[in-house]
Amino acid sequence: MIPVTLTIRGGPTPRQFHYEMLNNARLSPVAMMATVYNALHGVNEYGEETTYRLDGHITVKGYPDIDVENMFAPIDGGQPAAILAALSLGDDFARIYDNPYNTPTVDAVRLDFEIVHERRWALLESARTDLTEARPGSAIMIEALLRPYRGDAVVLQIPVHIPTSISKGPLRILVSDGETLDRLSHSTTTFGRKFDLASTIALLNKEHVNNRVYVSLLEADPEAVVADKVMPSLPLSVMNVMDGMRGTQEMVVQAESSVNESATPTLDYVVSGAHVLTINIK
């Protein structure tokens, strides 16, 4: 059995719930979704405009803890935040169990939800920089405009350092939410592929939270991804040596390399949106 401790804060006093779930590949992900949804939906503070902040850990025997940190806010015409939280945790559990190499033993789950009595969601409306050119090693400033739900616009200043090793020529700058960055980084890596448990947990811990704005520098050099390991900006000679692994379970090649990543501090919004800027490296 898996002991689950779920704490909900935001009312007059914190409430804590204790559950026991089967450690079963088929049933545990579904049981996790039902447990989280029923707990959140059953408190008096539940409402259609409610946002949840989640901070917690999943402990798998013999492996590092999996950090689960995110915010969940309802969107127009979409699902309530409680369902979004339940689906997210159910997906994490499904990925832990869905590997053909190891049988996971989940020792404990601790989930701490904080209730916010309003919809804390913001659109990444635009992004810009005053520079059209830069040099390797220089610093630039990215300005991002957030448009919160029924709120005033928020302007963010994000400093970005350009690596000294970067190549001359066009440089794409992706300003985005965490989900977009995860899709870019891992979609070709994880789609249809099965990894061992250690790699799966490493990938889960590398996922980006959804309450920050990220800035990624994308260089036009190939990048190889082997399970959870990334090898950016590989020379053509190295790629030729590794060509035998290309397209297999072991290695995926992507057209661009992410050479640097910056982020805002944690924001009080679920951020959604992405923009691409281009500057020239002299």
Backbone bond lengths (Angstrom), bond angles and torsions (degrees), N, CA, C in turn:
res aa  C-N    CA-C-N  psi(-1)  N-CA   C-N-CA  omega(-1)  CA-C   N-CA-C  phi
1 M - - - 1.477 - - 1.525 110.29 -
2 I 1.332 115.21 150.61 1.464 121.51 179.95 1.529 108.61 -107.81
3 P 1.335 118.65 117.82 1.464 119.51 175.01 1.530 110.75 -76.07
4 V 1.317 116.07 128.40 1.464 122.38 -179.32 1.523 108.25 -119.45
5 T 1.325 117.06 124.69 1.467 122.52 174.96 1.516 107.94 -112.85
6 L 1.314 116.51 120.54 1.462 121.98 -177.10 1.527 108.62 -123.13
7 T 1.319 116.14 119.60 1.463 121.96 -179.17 1.522 109.02 -113.19
8 I 1.326 116.18 134.43 1.464 122.02 178.85 1.518 107.84 -120.66
9 R 1.324 115.23 120.56 1.461 121.81 179.00 1.524 109.28 -113.37
10 G 1.322 115.10 158.52 1.456 119.64 177.66 1.517 112.95 127.41
11 G 1.317 116.63 -13.83 1.457 120.67 175.47 1.515 110.61 -98.09
12 P 1.316 117.58 -164.50 1.475 120.79 179.16 1.526 112.37 -58.95
13 T 1.338 116.86 -38.94 1.469 120.96 177.29 1.524 108.27 -139.92
14 P 1.320 117.34 146.44 1.470 119.37 176.77 1.531 110.34 -63.19
15 R 1.311 115.87 143.39 1.456 120.80 174.74 1.521 109.51 -113.79
16 Q 1.304 115.97 138.03 1.455 120.91 -178.73 1.526 109.21 -124.04
17 F 1.335 114.35 134.19 1.456 121.20 -178.69 1.525 108.53 -121.06
18 H 1.315 116.21 142.89 1.462 121.95 178.44 1.532 108.62 -123.08
19 Y 1.321 114.66 129.95 1.466 120.81 -178.76 1.523 109.43 -130.23
20 E 1.324 114.75 161.85 1.463 122.08 171.42 1.528 106.85 -125.10
21 M 1.351 116.26 125.51 1.450 120.82 179.99 1.517 110.14 -120.08
22 L 1.332 116.09 150.71 1.448 120.97 174.83 1.527 110.74 -65.96
23 N 1.312 116.76 141.61 1.468 121.49 174.56 1.531 106.72 -91.30
24 N 1.349 115.07 83.45 1.452 120.58 -171.10 1.524 109.33 -139.52
25 A 1.339 116.75 132.69 1.465 120.78 -174.51 1.526 112.37 -61.44
26 R 1.318 118.69 -36.03 1.458 121.46 -178.21 1.523 112.81 -83.80
27 L 1.339 115.54 -40.07 1.460 119.18 -170.47 1.529 113.85 -91.71
28 S 1.330 118.31 -32.01 1.462 120.22 -172.77 1.531 113.49 -61.07
29 P 1.362 120.07 -45.20 1.474 118.34 178.45 1.525 112.59 -60.12
30 V 1.327 117.61 -41.49 1.464 120.95 179.49 1.526 110.58 -67.84
31 A 1.340 116.39 -41.75 1.462 120.27 178.58 1.524 111.37 -63.15
32 M 1.340 116.87 -37.45 1.462 120.37 178.28 1.521 110.98 -63.74
33 M 1.335 116.66 -44.98 1.467 120.00 178.64 1.522 111.30 -60.19
34 A 1.327 116.90 -46.11 1.462 120.64 -178.80 1.527 111.25 -64.92
35 T 1.343 116.37 -40.32 1.467 120.34 -179.06 1.522 111.26 -63.06
36 V 1.323 116.84 -48.04 1.462 120.63 -178.33 1.526 110.88 -65.20
37 Y 1.323 116.91 -46.04 1.468 119.36 -178.21 1.529 111.36 -62.99
38 N 1.317 117.13 -46.55 1.467 119.91 -178.20 1.525 111.60 -63.61
39 A 1.345 117.15 -39.01 1.465 120.05 179.78 1.525 111.07 -65.44
40 L 1.331 116.90 -46.37 1.472 120.18 -178.55 1.523 111.20 -69.75
41 H 1.323 116.44 -40.29 1.463 120.52 -177.45 1.527 111.84 -71.79
42 G 1.332 116.68 -23.75 1.455 119.70 -173.23 1.513 115.86 -87.68
43 V 1.329 119.23 -6.74 1.466 119.68 -178.77 1.529 110.04 -86.16
44 N 1.316 115.66 157.55 1.468 120.23 -176.73 1.523 112.90 -65.42
45 E 1.343 116.08 -25.41 1.474 119.65 -176.42 1.525 112.89 -80.71
46 Y 1.322 117.49 -2.03 1.464 119.80 -178.09 1.530 110.51 -63.90
47 G 1.333 116.30 138.95 1.463 121.25 176.70 1.508 110.37 -160.76
48 E 1.330 116.43 164.28 1.463 121.23 -176.85 1.526 112.57 -66.46
49 E 1.325 117.75 -24.84 1.465 121.16 -178.80 1.532 112.46 -98.02
50 T 1.314 117.18 8.07 1.462 121.21 -174.90 1.522 111.61 -72.18
51 T 1.336 115.01 139.62 1.466 122.51 172.37 1.525 108.14 -114.84
52 Y 1.339 116.13 146.74 1.468 120.95 179.52 1.520 109.93 -121.78
53 R 1.324 115.05 134.56 1.464 121.18 168.31 1.523 107.55 -101.75
54 L 1.324 115.47 128.00 1.463 120.39 -177.69 1.513 110.58 -115.09
55 D 1.330 115.16 133.99 1.459 122.32 172.26 1.525 106.32 -140.25
56 G 1.321 116.99 124.94 1.450 118.44 -178.43 1.512 113.00 -168.99
57 H 1.327 115.34 -174.73 1.462 121.40 -177.92 1.524 109.30 -144.43
58 I 1.320 114.94 145.79 1.459 122.36 169.70 1.523 106.55 -115.59
59 T 1.312 117.16 121.54 1.459 121.76 -177.15 1.526 109.70 -101.66
60 V 1.333 115.93 117.93 1.458 122.64 177.54 1.530 107.82 -110.58
61 K 1.323 116.70 127.03 1.457 121.40 -175.31 1.527 111.97 -57.06
62 G 1.348 114.94 125.22 1.452 120.54 176.48 1.518 115.04 88.38
63 Y 1.343 117.45 3.66 1.463 121.08 -176.86 1.532 109.86 -135.67
64 P 1.343 117.30 162.24 1.467 118.96 175.75 1.528 111.08 -62.46
65 D 1.320 116.39 151.07 1.463 120.54 175.72 1.529 110.10 -60.38
66 I 1.321 115.66 146.98 1.462 121.90 173.90 1.517 107.56 -95.24
67 D 1.320 115.99 118.97 1.462 120.54 178.20 1.524 109.39 -81.96
68 V 1.315 116.70 130.87 1.464 121.51 175.22 1.522 107.45 -119.49
69 E 1.319 114.54 109.65 1.460 120.99 -177.54 1.518 108.34 -140.33
70 N 1.336 116.31 123.62 1.457 120.65 179.25 1.514 109.49 -169.42
71 M 1.338 115.31 173.01 1.452 121.54 170.27 1.519 107.98 -119.96
72 F 1.324 115.19 152.06 1.457 120.51 -179.76 1.525 108.16 -133.54
73 A 1.327 115.28 120.55 1.457 120.82 -178.87 1.518 109.36 -131.74
74 P 1.341 117.93 143.98 1.465 119.52 178.25 1.524 110.63 -69.05
75 I 1.319 115.91 151.24 1.464 121.07 175.30 1.517 108.40 -124.76
76 D 1.337 117.35 157.56 1.460 121.64 -177.58 1.524 110.67 -58.92
77 G 1.327 115.86 128.02 1.451 120.93 177.96 1.514 114.02 72.54
78 G 1.326 117.38 5.90 1.460 120.93 -177.36 1.509 112.10 -107.32
79 Q 1.310 115.44 -165.18 1.454 121.23 -176.93 1.529 110.49 -86.23
80 P 1.328 117.78 152.92 1.469 120.75 176.34 1.523 111.02 -62.66
81 A 1.332 115.23 157.53 1.466 120.33 -176.31 1.527 111.99 -61.80
82 A 1.333 118.05 -33.75 1.469 120.08 -179.96 1.527 110.94 -63.06
83 I 1.315 117.69 -38.61 1.468 120.64 178.17 1.525 110.07 -69.41
84 L 1.331 117.48 -40.03 1.467 120.45 178.84 1.528 110.89 -61.17
85 A 1.336 116.31 -41.19 1.466 120.02 178.31 1.526 110.79 -64.97
86 A 1.318 116.61 -43.07 1.468 120.56 -179.49 1.527 110.86 -64.30
87 L 1.322 117.57 -43.70 1.467 120.86 179.58 1.519 111.65 -63.76
88 S 1.334 116.97 -39.40 1.458 120.63 -179.50 1.528 111.10 -62.93
89 L 1.331 116.99 -46.00 1.461 120.08 -179.22 1.531 111.42 -70.90
90 G 1.315 116.85 -35.68 1.458 119.55 175.41 1.517 111.82 -62.94
91 D 1.333 116.67 -37.64 1.467 120.75 177.78 1.529 110.91 -65.85
92 D 1.340 116.96 -40.59 1.469 120.03 177.09 1.536 110.32 -59.32
93 F 1.332 115.78 -45.56 1.467 119.25 -179.85 1.522 111.30 -64.16
94 A 1.335 116.80 -40.91 1.463 119.86 -179.73 1.525 110.94 -61.73
95 R 1.315 116.98 -38.87 1.467 120.23 179.67 1.530 111.70 -69.68
96 I 1.328 116.66 -34.81 1.474 119.50 177.41 1.529 110.33 -62.57
97 Y 1.324 117.01 -43.09 1.463 120.65 -176.18 1.527 112.86 -83.69
98 D 1.329 117.79 -21.76 1.465 120.88 -172.16 1.524 110.74 -87.23
99 N 1.301 117.39 66.46 1.463 121.16 172.91 1.528 108.45 -140.91
100 P 1.337 117.51 142.81 1.463 120.35 -175.23 1.524 114.21 -88.27
101 Y 1.353 117.26 6.65 1.457 119.76 -170.78 1.519 113.69 -109.00
102 N 1.341 116.93 -37.20 1.458 120.06 -173.26 1.517 110.56 -131.11
103 T 1.327 116.52 146.80 1.462 121.64 172.80 1.521 108.15 -97.95
104 P 1.337 118.25 110.23 1.465 119.17 -176.22 1.523 112.18 -75.37
105 T 1.303 114.65 145.66 1.460 121.58 171.44 1.523 107.26 -116.87
106 V 1.320 116.29 104.88 1.464 121.02 179.98 1.523 107.86 -83.49
107 D 1.330 115.86 115.68 1.465 120.48 -175.78 1.525 112.99 -84.38
108 A 1.331 117.13 -33.22 1.465 119.17 -176.17 1.521 109.59 -165.53
109 V 1.334 114.77 154.14 1.461 122.33 174.40 1.522 107.29 -132.61
110 R 1.320 115.89 126.56 1.469 120.33 175.41 1.520 108.69 -123.50
111 L 1.321 116.73 121.88 1.461 122.46 -178.06 1.520 108.84 -126.71
112 D 1.317 115.44 127.82 1.465 121.70 -178.90 1.525 107.95 -121.27
113 F 1.329 116.96 109.04 1.462 122.49 179.94 1.527 110.00 -103.24
114 E 1.332 115.46 134.41 1.463 120.92 171.80 1.518 108.39 -112.65
115 I 1.322 116.20 127.92 1.459 121.70 -177.81 1.525 109.72 -88.65
116 V 1.328 116.31 132.08 1.468 123.20 172.35 1.523 106.55 -117.33
117 H 1.316 117.54 125.66 1.464 121.44 -170.64 1.526 112.22 -86.93
118 E 1.306 116.27 46.93 1.466 121.48 174.42 1.516 108.31 -165.40
119 R 1.326 115.20 166.16 1.458 120.16 -179.79 1.529 109.01 -84.44
120 R 1.329 116.26 110.09 1.471 122.20 -177.80 1.533 108.89 -104.32
121 W 1.324 114.65 78.67 1.465 122.28 -177.83 1.519 108.33 -132.31
122 A 1.327 116.77 143.08 1.463 120.02 -178.92 1.522 110.04 -143.18
123 L 1.322 115.21 140.11 1.464 122.49 176.13 1.522 109.55 -90.78
124 L 1.331 116.76 131.61 1.460 121.31 171.19 1.523 106.50 -77.58
125 E 1.323 115.52 94.58 1.471 121.08 -168.45 1.527 112.78 -78.08
126 S 1.332 117.51 -37.63 1.458 119.71 -178.65 1.524 109.86 -159.08
127 A 1.321 114.70 163.98 1.469 121.83 175.73 1.515 107.84 -147.35
128 R 1.337 115.98 146.89 1.457 119.36 -177.47 1.520 110.63 -156.02
129 T 1.311 115.38 162.92 1.453 122.60 169.01 1.513 107.88 -143.91
130 D 1.333 117.07 146.86 1.466 120.76 -178.16 1.524 112.41 -76.24
131 L 1.320 117.45 -15.73 1.457 121.06 -174.96 1.524 111.22 -92.62
132 T 1.309 115.61 144.03 1.462 121.75 171.23 1.525 110.95 -109.03
133 E 1.344 116.17 -17.18 1.459 121.61 179.38 1.519 109.68 -136.55
134 A 1.326 115.60 153.38 1.471 120.93 176.91 1.518 108.40 -154.94
135 R 1.312 115.20 167.20 1.469 121.03 179.11 1.529 109.94 -114.03
136 P 1.327 117.36 154.42 1.463 119.31 174.54 1.531 111.21 -56.36
137 G 1.322 116.31 135.70 1.452 121.31 -179.51 1.511 115.06 89.99
138 S 1.314 117.57 -8.31 1.465 119.98 -178.13 1.525 110.89 -84.78
139 A 1.328 115.63 169.34 1.462 122.28 178.51 1.521 108.84 -115.56
140 I 1.315 116.64 138.89 1.451 121.56 176.85 1.524 108.34 -126.91
141 M 1.322 116.33 163.39 1.453 121.90 179.60 1.529 109.35 -116.60
142 I 1.304 116.53 127.08 1.461 122.53 175.45 1.522 108.11 -102.98
143 E 1.318 116.09 132.25 1.463 121.43 177.43 1.521 108.84 -109.78
144 A 1.313 116.53 123.96 1.469 122.03 -179.18 1.527 108.91 -118.01
145 L 1.321 115.66 139.81 1.467 121.80 179.79 1.521 109.15 -111.08
146 L 1.330 115.74 119.19 1.463 121.94 175.97 1.520 109.63 -101.43
147 R 1.325 115.43 139.29 1.459 120.94 177.11 1.530 107.91 -117.85
148 P 1.340 117.46 96.12 1.471 119.98 -178.65 1.527 111.82 -68.19
149 Y 1.304 114.19 157.84 1.462 120.51 175.63 1.535 108.94 -63.07
150 R 1.317 115.88 119.16 1.469 122.95 179.33 1.526 112.56 50.40
151 G 1.328 115.44 43.03 1.461 119.72 179.79 1.514 111.23 -143.35
152 D 1.311 115.79 172.71 1.463 121.43 179.24 1.525 110.51 -76.37
153 A 1.330 114.66 151.65 1.462 120.40 -179.96 1.528 110.80 -62.61
154 V 1.316 115.71 147.46 1.464 122.90 179.37 1.524 108.02 -121.96
155 V 1.338 116.45 126.03 1.456 121.26 178.89 1.528 108.85 -102.42
156 L 1.330 115.99 128.20 1.460 122.03 -179.52 1.517 109.95 -114.21
157 Q 1.328 117.01 137.85 1.457 122.99 174.65 1.526 108.36 -107.80
158 I 1.332 116.79 121.40 1.466 120.96 -175.55 1.525 108.93 -121.23
159 P 1.333 119.14 108.03 1.472 120.63 177.88 1.525 110.67 -73.98
160 V 1.321 115.86 139.95 1.465 121.89 -177.42 1.525 108.69 -131.85
161 H 1.318 116.26 132.47 1.464 121.80 176.87 1.527 109.09 -100.81
162 I 1.328 116.10 129.77 1.457 121.82 177.52 1.526 108.05 -91.52
163 P 1.327 118.42 121.74 1.471 120.80 -176.82 1.531 111.93 -59.81
164 T 1.308 115.79 147.89 1.471 120.56 178.35 1.521 111.93 -68.17
165 S 1.328 117.05 -21.74 1.463 120.89 -176.84 1.523 113.42 -88.23
166 I 1.317 117.61 2.42 1.455 119.91 -174.20 1.525 111.17 -70.68
167 S 1.323 116.61 147.46 1.468 121.66 -178.02 1.523 111.10 -79.64
168 K 1.313 115.63 154.63 1.460 121.00 175.53 1.527 109.88 -72.61
169 G 1.332 114.23 152.02 1.460 119.72 179.20 1.518 111.76 118.91
170 P 1.331 117.70 -168.78 1.466 121.07 -177.77 1.531 111.54 -65.50
171 L 1.327 115.41 139.93 1.464 122.41 177.22 1.517 108.07 -127.46
172 R 1.322 115.96 122.17 1.465 120.10 177.85 1.529 109.57 -88.00
173 I 1.318 115.35 138.32 1.467 121.93 179.44 1.517 107.56 -120.13
174 L 1.318 115.62 115.71 1.457 121.36 178.73 1.527 109.19 -96.02
175 V 1.323 116.02 120.38 1.465 122.67 174.94 1.524 105.83 -109.44
176 S 1.329 116.93 117.76 1.468 117.19 -167.68 1.517 112.67 -155.20
177 D 1.325 113.58 172.92 1.461 121.08 168.67 1.526 109.23 -81.16
178 G 1.328 116.53 172.11 1.453 120.61 -176.98 1.513 113.41 -68.58
179 E 1.342 117.50 -35.65 1.463 120.38 -178.09 1.526 111.17 -64.82
180 T 1.331 116.86 -41.75 1.463 120.01 177.82 1.525 110.81 -61.83
181 L 1.312 116.79 -42.14 1.458 120.74 -179.40 1.529 111.16 -65.97
182 D 1.328 117.45 -38.16 1.464 120.24 176.92 1.528 111.09 -65.30
183 R 1.322 116.56 -40.60 1.470 119.02 178.00 1.522 110.79 -62.34
184 L 1.319 116.08 -41.95 1.460 120.12 179.15 1.522 110.94 -65.30
185 S 1.314 117.30 -41.80 1.460 121.72 -173.55 1.517 113.06 -77.75
186 H 1.351 116.72 -37.30 1.457 118.88 -167.09 1.514 115.28 -122.77
187 S 1.346 119.11 -6.99 1.459 117.95 -174.23 1.514 111.72 -63.82
188 T 1.329 117.39 -44.86 1.461 119.23 179.12 1.520 110.98 -72.48
189 T 1.316 116.37 -20.12 1.461 120.04 -178.74 1.519 111.51 -81.08
190 T 1.322 116.88 -40.55 1.454 120.14 -170.85 1.514 113.80 -99.53
191 F 1.342 118.63 -18.90 1.461 119.61 -174.58 1.528 110.60 -63.46
192 G 1.337 115.62 118.53 1.450 120.70 176.73 1.520 115.03 71.41
193 R 1.335 117.80 10.19 1.458 119.80 -175.47 1.529 110.33 -114.35
194 K 1.303 115.56 147.15 1.459 122.17 179.69 1.519 108.95 -113.97
195 F 1.340 115.94 128.77 1.454 120.86 179.47 1.516 109.51 -116.91
196 D 1.325 115.56 163.99 1.450 118.56 174.46 1.526 109.55 -71.04
197 L 1.305 116.05 170.40 1.463 120.68 -172.45 1.525 111.66 -65.27
198 A 1.335 117.59 -39.28 1.468 120.19 -179.89 1.532 110.75 -61.29
199 S 1.330 117.44 -43.40 1.467 120.76 179.65 1.527 111.06 -68.04
200 T 1.334 116.67 -39.08 1.468 120.19 178.45 1.519 111.12 -61.67
201 I 1.333 116.97 -45.08 1.468 120.51 179.44 1.523 110.62 -65.56
202 A 1.333 117.39 -39.50 1.463 120.23 177.39 1.527 110.98 -61.74
203 L 1.338 117.59 -41.77 1.463 121.08 178.07 1.533 111.48 -64.40
204 L 1.334 116.88 -41.48 1.461 120.21 178.24 1.527 111.15 -61.37
205 N 1.324 116.58 -39.36 1.463 119.92 -179.13 1.526 112.83 -75.44
206 K 1.324 117.39 -15.67 1.461 120.37 177.79 1.524 113.29 -89.76
207 E 1.319 117.39 -7.91 1.451 119.37 -177.94 1.531 110.73 -66.05
208 H 1.322 115.20 147.84 1.460 121.77 -175.50 1.523 110.24 -89.11
209 V 1.317 115.38 144.77 1.467 120.04 177.68 1.526 109.10 -75.76
210 N 1.324 116.13 161.84 1.465 119.63 -174.69 1.524 114.04 -100.13
211 N 1.325 117.23 10.12 1.470 119.34 178.91 1.537 111.45 -116.67
212 R 1.329 114.91 35.98 1.461 121.99 171.81 1.528 109.17 -138.31
213 V 1.328 115.66 161.05 1.464 121.43 170.25 1.522 106.98 -106.09
214 Y 1.328 116.22 130.12 1.458 122.18 -177.14 1.525 110.49 -110.56
215 V 1.325 114.86 145.74 1.460 121.82 174.31 1.523 107.69 -122.48
216 S 1.340 116.65 120.89 1.464 122.15 -178.32 1.521 109.36 -120.36
217 L 1.324 115.83 134.21 1.457 121.47 175.80 1.517 108.65 -94.46
218 L 1.334 116.56 122.79 1.460 122.20 -174.60 1.521 109.66 -113.74
219 E 1.332 114.92 111.66 1.457 121.66 -178.37 1.530 109.62 -95.81
220 A 1.321 116.45 144.77 1.467 121.69 -175.82 1.523 111.57 -80.07
221 D 1.322 117.60 52.07 1.463 123.62 174.80 1.520 107.97 -126.18
222 P 1.340 118.11 146.15 1.466 119.48 -177.94 1.526 112.43 -65.12
223 E 1.317 114.01 151.70 1.459 122.20 179.50 1.524 107.98 -130.40
224 A 1.318 116.85 133.51 1.459 121.23 177.71 1.525 109.35 -104.15
225 V 1.322 115.72 136.80 1.454 121.86 177.47 1.522 107.96 -121.62
226 V 1.327 115.85 120.78 1.458 122.00 178.04 1.523 107.10 -117.00
227 A 1.349 115.51 105.98 1.469 121.86 -174.51 1.524 109.25 54.74
228 D 1.347 118.57 -115.26 1.459 120.52 -179.39 1.525 112.77 -97.54
229 K 1.348 118.10 4.72 1.469 122.08 -177.57 1.527 110.11 -99.16
230 V 1.344 115.91 135.97 1.462 121.95 -179.17 1.517 109.37 -114.92
231 M 1.341 115.90 133.28 1.464 121.84 177.21 1.524 108.00 -122.83
232 P 1.346 117.70 93.71 1.458 120.42 -174.81 1.521 113.07 -81.66
233 S 1.345 114.89 158.84 1.464 123.48 171.26 1.525 112.63 50.02
234 L 1.319 115.77 52.79 1.459 119.27 -179.40 1.527 111.16 -77.81
235 P 1.328 118.91 135.25 1.461 121.32 173.94 1.523 110.59 -63.39
236 L 1.333 115.07 154.49 1.451 120.18 -177.86 1.533 111.54 -59.83
237 S 1.337 117.64 -36.33 1.466 120.63 -179.68 1.522 111.38 -61.89
238 V 1.350 116.56 -40.18 1.464 120.23 178.45 1.522 110.45 -68.40
239 M 1.337 116.63 -40.42 1.452 120.11 179.25 1.526 110.73 -61.32
240 N 1.331 117.06 -38.14 1.467 120.10 179.38 1.525 111.33 -64.31
241 V 1.338 116.48 -39.76 1.463 120.43 178.57 1.524 110.60 -64.44
242 M 1.345 116.00 -38.34 1.465 120.44 -176.18 1.526 112.49 -87.93
243 D 1.332 117.23 2.85 1.457 120.71 -171.88 1.526 112.66 -59.46
244 G 1.330 117.39 -27.80 1.444 120.22 -178.78 1.512 113.89 -64.32
245 M 1.329 116.83 -22.50 1.464 120.77 179.97 1.520 112.43 -89.45
246 R 1.330 116.92 -11.93 1.466 120.38 -171.46 1.525 110.88 -60.97
247 G 1.328 115.01 135.66 1.456 121.00 178.07 1.510 114.75 78.07
248 T 1.318 117.93 0.57 1.456 120.52 178.42 1.518 109.18 -91.55
249 Q 1.335 115.13 -179.02 1.457 119.62 175.98 1.518 111.23 -62.30
250 E 1.349 117.28 -24.21 1.460 119.86 -172.66 1.526 113.57 -82.27
251 M 1.341 118.03 -35.19 1.459 118.58 -172.17 1.520 111.68 -141.44
252 V 1.339 114.52 140.83 1.458 122.19 172.75 1.517 107.47 -127.69
253 V 1.334 116.50 138.28 1.457 121.14 179.82 1.526 108.86 -106.92
254 Q 1.322 116.05 131.83 1.455 122.07 177.18 1.524 109.45 -114.38
255 A 1.324 115.77 150.61 1.466 120.88 -171.22 1.519 112.68 -71.88
256 E 1.329 117.88 -28.27 1.454 122.09 -177.65 1.515 110.91 -119.27
257 S 1.335 115.14 154.65 1.457 121.44 176.39 1.523 109.54 -112.38
258 S 1.314 116.18 135.21 1.457 121.03 172.23 1.524 107.89 -86.96
259 V 1.341 116.83 109.03 1.462 120.74 -171.92 1.526 113.01 -97.83
260 N 1.318 116.71 -13.13 1.468 118.84 177.51 1.518 108.49 -163.48
261 E 1.324 116.18 149.68 1.462 120.83 -179.94 1.520 109.74 -140.44
262 S 1.328 115.86 133.28 1.462 122.55 175.82 1.521 108.44 -126.66
263 A 1.321 115.93 162.24 1.462 119.61 -179.21 1.514 110.31 -152.43
264 T 1.322 115.56 155.02 1.454 120.86 172.15 1.527 109.15 -74.12
265 P 1.322 117.26 163.50 1.471 118.29 167.01 1.525 109.58 -61.64
266 T 1.325 115.73 169.26 1.465 120.28 179.34 1.528 110.26 -58.87
267 L 1.329 116.16 131.40 1.459 122.79 179.88 1.525 110.28 -102.87
268 D 1.313 116.27 164.91 1.460 120.49 -179.94 1.529 110.46 -97.90
269 Y 1.333 115.96 34.92 1.457 121.84 179.08 1.525 109.40 -140.84
270 V 1.324 116.08 148.95 1.452 120.68 162.32 1.527 106.34 -78.91
271 V 1.320 117.17 118.88 1.467 121.98 -174.38 1.521 109.44 -95.79
272 S 1.340 116.11 139.09 1.457 121.18 178.36 1.525 109.22 -139.19
273 G 1.342 115.65 131.03 1.458 119.68 176.30 1.515 112.22 134.57
274 A 1.328 115.74 164.40 1.461 121.27 -179.23 1.520 109.80 -156.62
275 H 1.339 115.75 146.50 1.465 122.72 176.42 1.519 108.32 -142.46
276 V 1.331 116.28 148.76 1.452 122.19 179.52 1.525 109.18 -117.67
277 L 1.321 116.18 127.44 1.464 122.93 174.74 1.524 108.25 -111.98
278 T 1.329 116.66 157.04 1.474 121.40 177.47 1.509 109.51 -133.22
279 I 1.329 116.39 129.13 1.453 121.67 171.98 1.526 108.54 -126.16
280 N 1.303 116.09 167.51 1.463 120.69 -179.39 1.533 109.27 -107.63
281 I 1.334 116.56 130.15 1.455 121.85 176.85 1.526 107.92 -92.98
282 K 1.347 116.02 121.59 1.474 121.13 -176.01 1.545 110.41 -87.98
